[in-house]
Structures are given as C-alpha cells and as structure tokens.
Amino acid sequence: MIYSCVGRKMVLYLQSEKKNHTTMKGIIRLVVVLMAMTLTGCGIGTPRGGYADMVVYGKIFTSDADSLAQAFAVKDGKYIFVGNEDDVQAYINDKTQIIDHRGKGMVMAGCTEGHGHYFMSNFYTCGTYVIKFDTSDDKETILRKVEAMAKKNPTYVYGFGFNYARLSEGDRYPKREELDKILSDVPVYLADNEGHKGIANTFCIQKAGILDADGKVKDDFKYKSGVVTDADGHPTGMLREQAGTYVRVRGCTPDDKPAVWENAINGAQQQLNSMGYTAAFEGWANKFGMTTYQVVKNLDATNRLTLNLGLAYEIENLTPADVTAALDSALKANETYSGGHVHANYVKLFMDGTPETGTGYMMLPSSNGTNGKPIWQPDELEKVTLGANEKGLTMHIHAMGDMAVKNVVDAYEKAHKAKYGLRNQIVHLRNVDEADYKRMADCGIVASCGVLWHAMSDEDYKLYTTTPFMNAKYNDEGYPYQAFADHGVHTSISTDAPATTGAPTDPFGIMEVAFTGTQTFGEIYCPTPWDTAGLANDRAQFLRALTIEGAYQMSTEESRGSIAEGKYADFILIDQDVLECPLEKLHDTQVLKTYFEGKCVFEMGN
C-alpha cells in the first residue's frame, strides 16, 4: 500500500488484493491511525493550517447556515477551524491561547452598523466650537448655550440636537436676528437632532449666497421652498432639508484640523467596538469636508483602524453640472481612499426628508393636502444612479416615505437591468408599498433598516400623530423589518445615530426594540408599541441581519460577517444567550470582549 497526499486529502491506493487476512487487518489498523493523524492535513501530527494562535469554546452562533458550533480555532487573524470540541483539539499546542466561554453566555460574529454618523457625533463632543443641545432645550436654553460659546471667540459655531417638531410648533425657535445679537461676524448653524433642519444667523445665510439685494431668497435658488420666511418674505433663520444642507456647506463648514478629527474618529471606533461592532457604514463621510477620509486612511495605514469601514460621499441635487462634478469627486474619493479596511465606493443621496415633519415623500396626502416633495425627480434619480454605477460606485439613498422608496426602486431596477452588478441600497424605509418588496428582492437591493423609531415616548407619539404633515394611515405603521426578511430582501440593521436620540445604539438594545416595539430602559420610556406589524419574530434571522447581512451590504461577506473557515476572525463574547433569554432582557446583554482579525480591541473593564 502507498499513501499519497493531494491537497488536503489522503488517497489510498491498493496495489494488490493478494494479501493474507492477517496482513490486511494490520494494514487496516495502520490506515485508521494514519487517517486520524492526518484528518486535518497531510503532515502527520500537524493540523491543517498549522497550530492555532487561539481556540475559543462556547455556544457559538456562526451566522452561517449551520448556525451553532462548539469551538473554533484562529491563526494569523483568520478562522482555520469551526466545529466541535473534540475536533478542535488537533489545533492546540503549548502556545495556543485558550478562551473558554462555555456556560458564560454566547460567542458570535462581530456586528455591522448599517448606517450611522458616529464620526459626526463624536466630533460634536471634541470639535472646537461645537454645541451639543438636548431635545428638551427651548429657545432660551439654546440662546444661552450660544452666548456661552460666543465668549470663546469662535471662528464658527455649529450646534446639533434640538427637537424641530417641538420648536417649530408656534415658531418657538430662535430667529436669525436673535442669533445676530450674539454673533453677527461669524457663521452660526444649529442643526436639529435628525440633521434635516437647521437655524442659521444672517452671516451664515449671506455667506451661502442665497439672498438677493433686498435680503430675500433669490428666485433661482433651487431650494427656496425650504427656507422659512416671515410675512415680509425675509428668512427667519429656519432652513429645511436641502436648503439647510446648502447653507451649512457654503456658510458654516467647521475648519477643525486633522488632530481634532482623529480624536473624533478614534472615539467613534472605540465606541463601536465596545458595543460589539467590527464593521460600520458611515452614512455621510464628507459632511464636514474630506478630512475624515484622510484621517481614516492614515489610521488604516498605521494599523490603528479597528473597524471595517464603508464611507459614503453625499451629493446634492443642484444643477446637472454640479451633480456631474460631484460624481467625479466621489469617484476620486474612491480611487484615493479605498483599500485595506476602507471602502469609499459609495454615493449617498437624500430622496426625501422625514414624514413626521412634512418632508417625507408619501403616496397618500396628509390632512393639509400635501404629499411632501422629492429631492430628486425620477429622471434625475435614474441618471445619477446609472452614472454612479457605471463608475463602479454603489448607491446608498435615504428614503423614508413610500413614494420616495418607490421612485428609488424604479431607478435601481433600471440599474439592475443594465447589469452593473452593484448592491444598491436604501436606508431608513419608514413606509414601503406592498408591491415594492418583491421588486427589491428581485433587483438585489439592500434594505438598511432603521427599527429604532418603533420606540418613541408617548409625548413624541402624540406630537407626531397630531401634526398635519402625514396621513393618519401612516401613524401606526413603519419600519417594516420583518416584511423585508419575509420577502427575501437582503436586510442589514442601522441606527442612524445620533439622530435616534435616546434610543439604544448597541445591537442588543436594538434587538429588544425590534422584537417588542417598546423601550422601557434608557432615555426613552415607551411601554406600548406604536407598530406591531413590522416587528421581528426570528432571533437567528435578526442576528444574521446584524452580522452576515451587514457584511453583504458592504460586499465583504466572503471574508467577514460570519464565523467560518478562511474568514477574518471578527467576533464578540457576550454575557448571555440572546437566542434564549427573555426578550425584555435583551438590552441587558453586555459585550465582554470584541475581537477584530483575531486581536482583542475591546475588553470590558479596561
């Protein structure tokens, strides 16, 4: 008998069958021994892939089809074995680190944040002249905080966090003249907690160039309707949607240096790692310019990036020439900054605003007879989508109203038929027409689903459901996670943080809200769900949405997103079994350790 190794298999050749019975019995015993020794590789006594740097035991949710395993082995930052406790023994030698998590909770793949703004939210805490507001702040409180900042001799003032719905009712927000009395020679821009509305002083509005000689909004300003005006036609200072974006970009872009942004981005990745995220999609990376791209690339080049990152380049719908130039800039960003752990191949658009504040684009009219307005007309959206996909850029579009979603699906359907092969994405999706689920699945569209808005306080629920901005039909429905899953739509989970003020941003707090529709922990008290039709009902499926589906969104599912041989070892240790614990206890889940490519990047208590 001769043994030959071909790849990972041992092939047994019988040269002769003319052997006596005794010899054959001995040979069979030898075969059994040799096969046992070489089951995982061709070298006798050496496991396939070599000995492990680390072996982990526990209840392991892999996020793959065979969801549970007992152990895995890691070498050089990748999984080299996933299976049972007995078979993993072959990978252990005296240098192997053993992590025994049996009976201590669960082990699972690292999670993906499908759409958030953590760079921005951390910048709010370390930016030089940035004010953080609370959603409960009234006009007087806001003005006092601006006055305190004015004493620091700022070169700009940027604020974030007030509640538009509360302050817009009865026009109880600070007016530009009131801001002018505090600061009239530097730009001031104060954004609401959703980032869709803003208040600016006169200096900022004038610097943006949207006013005529009489101090009124120019007739040719495309987003004139988004500028709130007084009885004389002069801006009050309140700016909605793209009008606010236009003024902020041109009138008040924070000029902080890379060191400030490095602090912000380091804070963001530490925050995300501590919650169990090993990948994240930054939903508007160029909000304050390109410094974020430069800092992320430098962190990655110096081995200080502990996340797999997607970066979206947002463009505005101004003139066709502006859109073309913006696409070229997005392409340049992709070519310059993509590589390693950085994926800069995304274009972000706003298709509409938010339904509860009257800027969502809806199929049914509200009580005041309006349906909201799209930011992109269908022909414009189709053109920019095809133009981006042709350049190899994936679309990532904010759409909340059902008509906005439908228009985006129409454009993506055209791109799908053109066979560009990209995974175009829709984020938030408050309302979806029934006919569009199948189209999304058929076209390979990714839904980055925001489930956190299920949970809102009774006060906010009353506020939003009594406004004249939205048809009453939409009051008790929204964010239909389970419908996406049931229709076979690739679905990741996103928080939109910090817009979801007071809601959980960790995967397991989110999971509790997604399954119960309630939040009786943290900052928001929401004891009864305002929508039940879209609630999640399969825990394993939801965990996959947090992990492998997030990797699918970022086109990295072949190398990340699940615990499988050959993939990067991105995983977390948690302190309870989230497949079995009571639903109302999911938010208590603690991430004990987070590993990124086999290295511990977060440990509770350290």
C-alpha positions as CSV (number, residue, x, y, z in Angstrom):
1,M,0.0,0.0,0.0
2,I,1.2,3.5,-0.9
3,Y,-0.1,6.8,0.6
4,S,-0.2,9.9,-1.5
5,C,-1.1,13.5,-0.3
6,V,-3.0,15.5,-2.9
7,G,-4.1,18.9,-1.4
8,R,-5.8,18.1,1.9
9,K,-6.9,14.6,1.1
10,M,-5.1,11.3,1.6
11,V,-5.7,8.8,-1.2
12,L,-5.3,5.1,-0.5
13,Y,-4.1,3.0,-3.4
14,L,-4.4,-0.8,-3.1
15,Q,-1.6,-2.1,-5.3
16,S,-2.6,-5.7,-4.8
17,E,-5.5,-7.5,-3.4
18,K,-3.4,-10.7,-2.9
19,K,-2.7,-10.1,0.8
20,N,-3.3,-12.6,3.6
21,H,-6.0,-11.8,6.1
22,T,-3.6,-11.1,8.9
23,T,-1.6,-8.6,6.8
24,M,-4.9,-6.9,5.7
25,K,-6.0,-6.5,9.3
26,G,-2.7,-4.8,10.2
27,I,-2.9,-2.6,7.2
28,I,-6.4,-1.5,8.1
29,R,-5.3,-0.6,11.6
30,L,-2.4,1.4,10.2
31,V,-4.8,3.2,7.8
32,V,-7.1,4.1,10.7
33,V,-4.2,5.5,12.7
34,L,-2.7,7.4,9.8
35,M,-6.0,8.9,8.7
36,A,-6.8,10.0,12.3
37,M,-3.4,11.7,12.5
38,T,-3.8,13.4,9.1
39,L,-7.5,14.1,9.0
40,T,-6.9,17.8,9.0
41,G,-3.8,17.9,6.9
42,C,-1.1,15.9,5.0
43,G,1.7,16.3,7.6
44,I,1.5,13.6,10.2
45,G,0.8,15.3,13.6
46,T,0.4,18.8,12.1
47,P,-3.2,20.0,11.7
48,R,-4.4,21.6,8.5
49,G,-3.3,25.3,8.5
50,G,-0.9,24.7,11.4
51,Y,-1.5,25.1,15.2
52,A,-3.9,27.8,16.3
53,D,-2.9,31.0,17.9
54,M,-6.3,30.9,19.7
55,V,-9.0,28.4,20.4
56,V,-12.4,29.5,21.6
57,Y,-15.0,27.3,23.3
58,G,-18.7,28.2,23.9
59,K,-22.1,28.3,22.4
60,I,-21.1,29.8,19.1
61,F,-23.6,31.4,16.8
62,T,-21.8,31.4,13.4
63,S,-24.4,33.3,11.3
64,D,-23.9,30.6,8.6
65,A,-26.5,28.0,7.6
66,D,-25.3,25.7,10.3
67,S,-25.7,28.3,12.9
68,L,-24.3,26.7,16.0
69,A,-20.8,25.4,16.8
70,Q,-18.9,24.4,19.9
71,A,-15.4,25.7,19.1
72,F,-13.3,27.5,16.6
73,A,-9.6,28.0,16.0
74,V,-7.8,31.2,14.9
75,K,-4.4,31.6,13.3
76,D,-3.0,34.8,11.8
77,G,-6.2,36.6,12.3
78,K,-8.4,34.1,10.4
79,Y,-10.6,31.1,11.3
80,I,-8.8,27.8,10.4
81,F,-11.4,25.5,12.0
82,V,-15.0,25.8,13.1
83,G,-16.8,22.8,14.6
84,N,-17.0,20.6,17.7
85,E,-14.9,20.5,20.9
86,D,-13.3,17.1,20.1
87,D,-12.0,18.0,16.6
88,V,-10.6,21.4,17.7
89,Q,-8.1,19.6,19.9
90,A,-5.8,18.9,16.9
91,Y,-5.1,22.6,16.6
92,I,-3.9,23.1,20.1
93,N,-0.2,23.1,21.3
94,D,1.5,24.7,24.2
95,K,1.5,28.2,22.6
96,T,-2.3,28.2,21.8
97,Q,-4.4,30.7,23.8
98,I,-7.5,29.1,25.2
99,I,-10.7,31.1,25.7
100,D,-13.3,29.0,27.5
101,H,-16.7,30.8,27.3
102,R,-18.8,27.7,27.9
103,G,-21.7,28.4,30.2
104,K,-20.9,32.1,30.2
105,G,-23.2,33.4,27.5
106,M,-22.6,33.2,23.8
107,V,-20.0,33.8,21.1
108,M,-21.0,35.4,17.8
109,A,-19.6,37.2,14.8
110,G,-18.9,40.9,15.2
111,C,-21.8,43.1,14.2
112,T,-22.1,45.7,11.4
113,E,-23.7,49.2,11.9
114,G,-25.5,49.6,8.6
115,H,-25.8,53.3,8.6
116,G,-24.7,55.7,11.3
117,H,-23.0,59.0,11.9
118,Y,-20.5,58.2,14.6
119,F,-17.7,60.3,13.2
120,M,-20.1,63.3,13.3
121,S,-21.5,62.6,16.8
122,N,-18.0,62.2,18.3
123,F,-17.0,65.4,16.5
124,Y,-19.8,67.1,18.4
125,T,-18.0,66.3,21.7
126,C,-14.5,67.4,20.6
127,G,-15.0,70.0,17.9
128,T,-13.5,73.3,18.8
129,Y,-16.7,75.4,18.5
130,V,-19.4,72.8,18.6
131,I,-22.5,72.9,20.9
132,K,-24.5,69.8,21.9
133,F,-28.1,70.6,22.5
134,D,-30.7,68.4,24.2
135,T,-34.0,67.5,22.6
136,S,-35.8,69.2,25.5
137,D,-33.9,72.5,25.1
138,D,-36.2,75.5,24.5
139,K,-35.4,78.7,22.7
140,E,-34.0,80.5,25.8
141,T,-31.7,77.5,26.6
142,I,-30.4,77.3,23.1
143,L,-29.6,81.1,23.1
144,R,-27.8,80.8,26.4
145,K,-25.6,78.0,25.1
146,V,-24.8,80.1,22.0
147,E,-23.9,83.0,24.3
148,A,-21.6,80.8,26.3
149,M,-19.8,79.7,23.1
150,A,-19.5,83.3,21.9
151,K,-17.2,84.1,24.8
152,K,-14.6,81.7,23.3
153,N,-14.1,84.0,20.3
154,P,-15.1,81.3,17.8
155,T,-14.4,81.3,14.1
156,Y,-17.7,79.4,13.6
157,V,-20.4,78.0,15.8
158,Y,-22.0,74.7,14.9
159,G,-24.7,73.1,17.1
160,F,-26.7,69.9,17.0
161,G,-29.6,68.2,18.8
162,F,-32.7,70.4,19.2
163,N,-36.1,68.9,18.5
164,Y,-37.5,70.5,15.4
165,A,-41.1,69.3,15.9
166,R,-41.3,70.9,19.3
167,L,-39.8,74.2,18.4
168,S,-41.5,74.6,15.0
169,E,-44.9,74.4,16.6
170,G,-45.8,78.0,17.1
171,D,-42.4,79.2,15.7
172,R,-40.8,78.8,19.1
173,Y,-37.3,78.5,17.7
174,P,-34.5,81.2,17.9
175,K,-34.7,83.6,15.0
176,R,-31.7,84.7,13.0
177,E,-32.0,88.2,14.5
178,E,-31.7,86.8,18.0
179,L,-28.6,84.9,16.9
180,D,-27.2,88.0,15.2
181,K,-27.3,89.9,18.6
182,I,-25.0,87.3,20.0
183,L,-22.7,86.7,16.9
184,S,-23.0,88.7,13.8
185,D,-19.5,88.4,12.3
186,V,-19.0,84.6,12.3
187,P,-21.3,81.9,10.8
188,V,-23.7,80.1,13.2
189,Y,-25.6,77.0,12.1
190,L,-27.6,74.9,14.6
191,A,-28.9,71.5,13.3
192,D,-31.8,69.6,14.8
193,N,-31.4,66.1,16.2
194,E,-32.3,64.4,12.9
195,G,-29.9,66.6,10.9
196,H,-32.7,67.6,8.5
197,K,-33.4,71.1,9.7
198,G,-31.2,74.0,10.8
199,I,-31.2,77.5,12.2
200,A,-28.7,80.0,10.8
201,N,-27.7,83.6,11.6
202,T,-27.6,86.2,8.9
203,F,-23.9,86.0,8.4
204,C,-24.1,82.3,7.5
205,I,-27.1,82.7,5.2
206,Q,-25.4,85.6,3.4
207,K,-22.1,83.7,3.1
208,A,-24.0,80.9,1.4
209,G,-25.1,83.4,-1.4
210,I,-28.8,82.6,-1.5
211,L,-30.1,86.2,-0.8
212,D,-30.8,89.0,-3.2
213,A,-30.1,92.7,-2.7
214,D,-33.3,93.1,-0.6
215,G,-32.3,90.3,1.8
216,K,-34.9,87.9,0.3
217,V,-34.2,84.4,-1.1
218,K,-33.2,84.5,-4.8
219,D,-35.9,83.2,-7.1
220,D,-33.4,80.9,-8.8
221,F,-32.3,79.2,-5.6
222,K,-33.5,75.6,-6.2
223,Y,-34.4,75.0,-2.6
224,K,-36.2,78.3,-2.0
225,S,-39.2,76.4,-0.6
226,G,-37.0,75.0,2.2
227,V,-36.3,78.5,3.5
228,V,-38.8,79.5,6.1
229,T,-39.7,83.2,5.7
230,D,-41.6,85.8,7.7
231,A,-44.6,87.9,6.5
232,D,-42.3,90.2,4.5
233,G,-40.5,87.4,2.7
234,H,-37.2,87.5,4.7
235,P,-35.7,84.3,6.1
236,T,-36.5,83.6,9.7
237,G,-33.3,81.6,10.0
238,M,-35.0,78.2,9.9
239,L,-33.9,76.0,6.9
240,R,-35.4,72.7,5.9
241,E,-33.7,69.7,4.2
242,Q,-31.5,70.6,1.2
243,A,-31.9,74.3,1.8
244,G,-30.2,73.7,5.2
245,T,-27.5,71.5,3.7
246,Y,-26.7,74.1,1.0
247,V,-26.4,76.9,3.5
248,R,-24.4,74.9,6.0
249,V,-21.9,73.6,3.4
250,R,-21.3,77.0,1.9
251,G,-21.8,79.1,5.0
252,C,-20.6,77.2,8.1
253,T,-18.2,74.3,7.5
254,P,-16.2,73.6,10.6
255,D,-12.5,74.3,9.9
256,D,-11.1,71.9,12.5
257,K,-7.7,70.3,11.8
258,P,-6.9,66.5,11.3
259,A,-5.9,66.2,15.0
260,V,-9.5,67.0,16.1
261,W,-10.9,64.6,13.6
262,E,-8.5,61.9,14.7
263,N,-9.8,62.2,18.2
264,A,-13.4,62.1,16.9
265,I,-12.8,59.0,14.7
266,N,-10.8,57.2,17.4
267,G,-13.7,57.9,19.8
268,A,-16.1,56.6,17.3
269,Q,-14.3,53.3,16.7
270,Q,-13.8,52.7,20.4
271,Q,-17.5,53.4,21.0
272,L,-18.5,51.0,18.2
273,N,-16.0,48.2,19.3
274,S,-17.4,48.5,22.9
275,M,-20.9,47.7,21.6
276,G,-19.8,44.7,19.6
277,Y,-19.4,46.3,16.1
278,T,-16.4,45.3,14.0
279,A,-17.8,47.0,10.8
280,A,-19.6,50.2,10.3
281,F,-21.1,52.3,7.4
282,E,-20.5,56.0,7.9
283,G,-23.6,57.5,6.3
284,W,-22.2,60.9,5.3
285,A,-18.4,60.9,5.4
286,N,-17.9,64.2,3.7
287,K,-20.4,66.2,5.8
288,F,-17.6,68.5,7.0
289,G,-15.2,68.0,4.1
290,M,-12.7,65.4,3.2
291,T,-10.6,65.4,6.3
292,T,-12.4,62.4,7.6
293,Y,-11.3,60.4,4.6
294,Q,-7.7,61.4,5.1
295,V,-7.7,60.6,8.8
296,V,-9.3,57.1,8.3
297,K,-6.8,56.2,5.6
298,N,-3.9,57.3,7.8
299,L,-5.3,55.3,10.7
300,D,-5.5,52.2,8.5
301,A,-2.1,52.7,7.1
302,T,-0.6,52.8,10.6
303,N,-2.6,49.7,11.8
304,R,-4.8,51.8,14.1
305,L,-8.1,51.1,12.5
306,T,-10.2,48.6,14.4
307,L,-13.2,48.5,12.1
308,N,-14.0,47.6,8.5
309,L,-15.4,50.9,7.3
310,G,-17.8,52.0,4.5
311,L,-17.7,55.7,3.6
312,A,-20.5,57.4,1.7
313,Y,-19.9,60.6,-0.3
314,E,-23.1,62.7,-0.2
315,I,-24.0,64.8,-3.2
316,E,-26.8,67.4,-3.6
317,N,-29.2,67.9,-6.4
318,L,-28.4,71.3,-7.7
319,T,-27.6,71.9,-11.4
320,P,-26.7,69.0,-13.7
321,A,-23.2,70.3,-13.9
322,D,-22.9,70.3,-10.1
323,V,-24.1,66.7,-10.0
324,T,-21.6,65.6,-12.6
325,A,-18.8,67.3,-10.8
326,A,-19.9,65.7,-7.5
327,L,-19.9,62.2,-9.1
328,D,-16.4,62.9,-10.3
329,S,-15.4,63.9,-6.8
330,A,-17.0,60.7,-5.4
331,L,-15.0,58.7,-7.9
332,K,-11.8,60.4,-6.9
333,A,-12.5,59.7,-3.3
334,N,-13.0,56.0,-4.1
335,E,-9.7,55.9,-6.1
336,T,-7.8,57.8,-3.4
337,Y,-9.0,56.4,-0.2
338,S,-10.3,52.8,-0.8
339,G,-8.1,50.0,0.2
340,G,-7.4,47.8,3.2
341,H,-10.2,48.3,5.7
342,V,-11.6,51.4,3.9
343,H,-14.4,51.1,1.4
344,A,-15.1,54.6,-0.1
345,N,-17.1,53.4,-3.1
346,Y,-20.5,54.7,-2.0
347,V,-22.6,57.7,-3.1
348,K,-25.2,59.0,-0.7
349,L,-28.4,60.9,-1.7
350,F,-31.4,62.2,0.1
351,M,-34.6,61.3,-1.8
352,D,-36.8,63.0,0.8
353,G,-36.8,64.1,4.4
354,T,-38.9,62.8,7.3
355,P,-42.6,62.1,7.1
356,E,-43.4,63.2,10.7
357,T,-42.2,66.7,9.9
358,G,-43.8,67.1,6.5
359,T,-40.8,66.5,4.3
360,G,-41.3,62.8,3.6
361,Y,-42.5,61.9,0.1
362,M,-45.7,59.9,0.6
363,M,-48.2,58.2,-1.7
364,L,-51.2,59.4,0.4
365,P,-51.8,63.1,1.1
366,S,-51.6,64.4,4.6
367,S,-54.5,66.2,6.3
368,N,-53.3,69.5,4.9
369,G,-53.4,68.1,1.4
370,T,-49.7,67.7,0.7
371,N,-47.6,64.6,-0.1
372,G,-44.2,66.1,0.6
373,K,-41.7,66.7,-2.2
374,P,-39.0,64.5,-3.7
375,I,-35.5,66.0,-3.7
376,W,-34.7,64.2,-7.0
377,Q,-37.2,63.8,-9.8
378,P,-37.4,60.3,-11.4
379,D,-35.4,61.2,-14.5
380,E,-32.7,62.9,-12.4
381,L,-32.5,60.0,-10.0
382,E,-32.2,57.5,-12.8
383,K,-29.5,59.5,-14.5
384,V,-27.4,59.9,-11.3
385,T,-27.9,56.2,-10.3
386,L,-26.8,54.9,-13.7
387,G,-23.9,57.4,-13.8
388,A,-22.7,56.3,-10.4
389,N,-23.0,52.6,-11.1
390,E,-21.2,53.0,-14.4
391,K,-18.3,54.4,-12.5
392,G,-18.3,51.5,-10.1
393,L,-19.9,53.5,-7.3
394,T,-22.7,51.9,-5.2
395,M,-25.8,54.0,-4.4
396,H,-26.9,54.5,-0.8
397,I,-30.1,56.5,-0.7
398,H,-32.1,57.9,2.2
399,A,-35.8,57.3,1.5
400,M,-38.5,57.3,4.2
401,G,-41.9,57.9,2.5
402,D,-43.4,55.1,0.5
403,M,-43.4,57.2,-2.7
404,A,-39.8,58.1,-2.2
405,V,-39.0,54.4,-1.8
406,K,-40.9,53.5,-4.9
407,N,-39.0,56.1,-7.0
408,V,-35.7,54.8,-5.7
409,V,-36.7,51.2,-6.5
410,D,-37.6,52.3,-10.1
411,A,-34.1,53.8,-10.6
412,Y,-32.4,50.7,-9.1
413,E,-34.5,48.4,-11.3
414,K,-33.1,50.2,-14.3
415,A,-29.6,49.8,-13.0
416,H,-30.2,46.1,-12.3
417,K,-31.4,45.6,-15.9
418,A,-28.2,47.4,-17.1
419,K,-26.3,44.6,-15.2
420,Y,-23.8,46.8,-13.4
421,G,-23.8,44.1,-10.6
422,L,-23.7,46.6,-7.7
423,R,-25.7,46.2,-4.5
424,N,-27.6,49.5,-4.4
425,Q,-29.0,50.3,-1.1
426,I,-32.0,52.1,0.6
427,V,-31.7,53.3,4.2
428,H,-34.4,54.0,6.8
429,L,-37.5,53.0,4.8
430,R,-40.2,54.2,7.1
431,N,-43.0,53.1,4.8
432,V,-43.0,50.7,1.8
433,D,-45.7,49.9,-0.7
434,E,-46.5,46.2,-0.7
435,A,-45.6,45.9,-4.4
436,D,-42.1,47.1,-3.9
437,Y,-40.9,44.3,-1.6
438,K,-40.7,41.7,-4.4
439,R,-39.0,44.3,-6.7
440,M,-36.4,44.9,-4.1
441,A,-35.7,41.2,-3.7
442,D,-35.6,40.6,-7.4
443,C,-33.1,43.5,-8.0
444,G,-30.8,42.6,-5.2
445,I,-31.5,45.9,-3.4
446,V,-30.2,46.1,0.2
447,A,-32.5,47.5,2.9
448,S,-30.6,49.1,5.7
449,C,-33.5,49.0,8.1
450,G,-34.0,51.5,10.9
451,V,-36.0,49.7,13.5
452,L,-35.4,52.1,16.4
453,W,-38.2,54.5,15.5
454,H,-40.6,51.9,16.7
455,A,-39.8,53.2,20.2
456,M,-40.9,56.8,20.9
457,S,-42.2,58.4,24.1
458,D,-45.9,59.0,24.5
459,E,-45.2,62.7,24.2
460,D,-43.5,62.3,20.9
461,Y,-46.1,59.9,19.6
462,K,-48.8,62.4,20.4
463,L,-46.8,65.2,18.8
464,Y,-46.1,63.3,15.6
465,T,-49.6,61.9,15.2
466,T,-51.4,65.2,15.7
467,T,-49.3,67.1,13.1
468,P,-51.0,68.0,9.8
469,F,-48.0,66.6,7.9
470,M,-48.8,63.0,7.5
471,N,-51.8,60.9,6.5
472,A,-53.3,59.1,9.6
473,K,-52.9,55.8,7.9
474,Y,-49.1,56.0,8.4
475,N,-49.3,56.8,12.2
476,D,-49.3,53.2,13.3
477,E,-47.1,51.6,10.7
478,G,-43.5,52.0,9.8
479,Y,-40.0,50.4,9.6
480,P,-41.3,47.0,8.4
481,Y,-38.2,44.9,9.2
482,Q,-40.0,41.5,9.2
483,A,-41.6,42.2,5.8
484,F,-38.2,42.7,4.2
485,A,-37.0,39.4,5.7
486,D,-40.1,37.5,4.7
487,H,-39.8,38.7,1.1
488,G,-36.1,37.7,0.8
489,V,-34.8,41.2,0.8
490,H,-31.2,41.5,2.0
491,T,-31.6,43.4,5.2
492,S,-29.0,45.0,7.5
493,I,-29.7,46.9,10.7
494,S,-28.8,50.6,11.2
495,T,-29.3,53.1,14.0
496,D,-28.8,56.5,12.2
497,A,-27.1,57.6,15.4
498,P,-27.1,60.3,16.7
499,A,-30.4,61.1,15.0
500,T,-32.1,58.4,17.1
501,T,-31.6,60.4,20.3
502,G,-32.3,58.4,23.4
503,A,-32.7,55.1,21.6
504,P,-30.2,52.3,22.1
505,T,-27.3,52.0,19.6
506,D,-25.9,48.7,20.8
507,P,-27.1,45.6,18.8
508,F,-29.0,44.0,21.7
509,G,-30.9,47.1,22.8
510,I,-31.8,47.5,19.1
511,M,-32.8,43.8,19.0
512,E,-35.2,44.3,22.0
513,V,-36.9,47.2,20.4
514,A,-37.1,45.3,17.1
515,F,-38.9,42.4,18.7
516,T,-41.1,44.2,21.3
517,G,-41.6,47.6,19.8
518,T,-41.1,49.0,23.3
519,Q,-38.4,50.7,25.2
520,T,-38.6,50.8,29.0
521,F,-34.9,51.3,29.5
522,G,-32.5,54.1,28.7
523,E,-33.6,57.6,28.0
524,I,-37.0,56.9,26.3
525,Y,-40.0,55.4,28.1
526,C,-42.2,53.7,25.5
527,P,-44.2,51.0,27.3
528,T,-46.5,50.1,24.4
529,P,-45.5,49.6,20.7
530,W,-46.9,52.0,18.2
531,D,-46.5,49.5,15.4
532,T,-46.5,45.7,15.6
533,A,-46.8,44.5,12.0
534,G,-43.2,45.1,11.2
535,L,-41.7,43.7,14.4
536,A,-39.0,41.0,14.2
537,N,-40.0,37.4,15.0
538,D,-37.0,35.2,14.4
539,R,-33.9,35.8,16.6
540,A,-31.5,33.8,14.5
541,Q,-32.6,35.7,11.4
542,F,-32.2,39.0,13.2
543,L,-28.7,38.1,14.3
544,R,-27.8,37.4,10.7
545,A,-29.1,40.8,9.8
546,L,-26.7,42.2,12.3
547,T,-23.8,40.2,11.0
548,I,-23.6,38.4,7.7
549,E,-26.2,40.7,6.1
550,G,-24.3,43.7,7.2
551,A,-21.2,42.2,5.5
552,Y,-23.3,41.6,2.4
553,Q,-24.2,45.3,2.3
554,M,-20.5,46.1,2.3
555,S,-19.7,43.3,-0.2
556,T,-17.4,41.6,2.3
557,E,-19.5,38.5,3.1
558,E,-16.8,36.3,1.5
559,S,-14.3,37.4,4.1
560,R,-16.3,38.7,7.1
561,G,-19.7,38.6,8.8
562,S,-19.8,35.0,10.0
563,I,-17.6,32.5,11.8
564,A,-16.4,30.3,9.0
565,E,-13.1,28.8,8.0
566,G,-11.0,31.2,5.9
567,K,-12.7,34.4,7.1
568,Y,-11.3,37.1,9.3
569,A,-11.8,36.4,13.0
570,D,-14.1,39.2,13.9
571,F,-16.1,38.1,16.9
572,I,-17.5,39.0,20.3
573,L,-18.1,37.4,23.6
574,I,-21.4,38.3,25.3
575,D,-22.6,37.6,28.7
576,Q,-26.0,35.9,27.9
577,D,-27.6,33.7,25.4
578,V,-29.6,36.1,23.2
579,L,-31.2,33.3,21.4
580,E,-32.9,32.1,24.6
581,C,-33.1,34.9,27.2
582,P,-36.4,36.7,27.8
583,L,-37.0,39.4,25.2
584,E,-37.3,42.1,27.8
585,K,-33.8,41.2,29.0
586,L,-32.0,41.6,25.6
587,H,-31.0,45.1,26.4
588,D,-29.1,43.9,29.5
589,T,-26.6,42.0,27.3
590,Q,-23.0,43.0,27.9
591,V,-20.2,42.8,25.4
592,L,-17.3,41.4,27.3
593,K,-14.7,41.3,24.6
594,T,-14.6,42.3,20.9
595,Y,-12.0,40.8,18.5
596,F,-11.0,42.3,15.2
597,E,-9.0,40.0,13.0
598,G,-8.1,37.8,16.0
599,K,-6.9,40.7,18.2
600,C,-8.9,42.0,21.2
601,V,-9.9,45.6,20.5
602,F,-12.2,46.0,23.5
603,E,-12.4,44.3,26.9
604,M,-15.0,45.3,29.5
605,G,-13.3,47.0,32.4
606,N,-10.2,48.0,30.5
